[in-house]
């Protein structure tokens, strides 16, 4: 987010953007967002993990999908886009609820734990946002728009969002894929 080279000219981010997403002093703000969002995911996931309808049969998500693809005679369907309705119908037809229910339940718990601990914060926030997006696409607004925006913020602040957390140790230890330099010997 620092700058972009465009036609020989460097375009800088505004100071408040650099401060918000790159300055470690803002880690306290992102800590609050991260813990709150992590708690929301953990709480939602624990309720699902305790339910056999999520983790054993997948009937809970099957019921949600069935309601989402239904097109009422009068009124508006929960799913706006036909391509997404076809995708959910494909999941129903292939009986994917049996493995998708546990995936959602345990995924929510893992996202919550990772966010609370500040471990791989950007990745956890990305997958949380992806789930929020899918819930919204399936017609469930609820708290998903707010959670999605919080996830986007954490994704953009990935460098400092976990600074007060395990990322302080993990990121320097593991690094980033784009930071890895290949050690090739020059041709003789």
C-alpha positions, 0 to 999 in steps of 0.5 A: 500500500506504500506507493505505485509507480505509474508512467514513471511517477510514484503515487503515494498513499495518503498519510492517514492510509499509511498510518492506519494500515502500516504504523505499528501504533495503530496495532491497538485499534486493529487488536480491538477489531481483531479480538471482537471479530475473532470472538464473533467467529468463535462464538458462532462456530462453537454453537455449530460444532456442538450441533450434530446437525452441523458436524455429523449430518450437515442437515443444518446447512442443507436446510439453509441451502434449500431455503436459499435456492427456493424461489417464492411465487410472490416476492423476492428470492433470497439469492439474487444471482442465478449463477450463485443459485445454480452453485448452491443447487449443485452443492445440494444435488451432490449432497455436499452438505455432509462435508460442508457443514463440518467445514463451516463449523470448524472453519469458523472456530479456527478463524476465531482462534486465529484472530483472537491469537493474532496468528496469520491474521490476514489469512484468517480475516480473508477466509472469514470475509469469504464466508461472510460474502457467501452468507450474504450471497445466499441471502443472509444479511444479519451481521454479515455486512459489518463482519465483512467490512471488519475482515476487509480492514484486517486484510488491508492491515495484515502487516500490523493487525497481528502485531500485538499477537502471534504474528509478531513472532510468526511473520519474521520467522516464516516471512511472506512468499513474495519475500523469498529470494531464490538462491540461484548461482549465476551461469559461468 
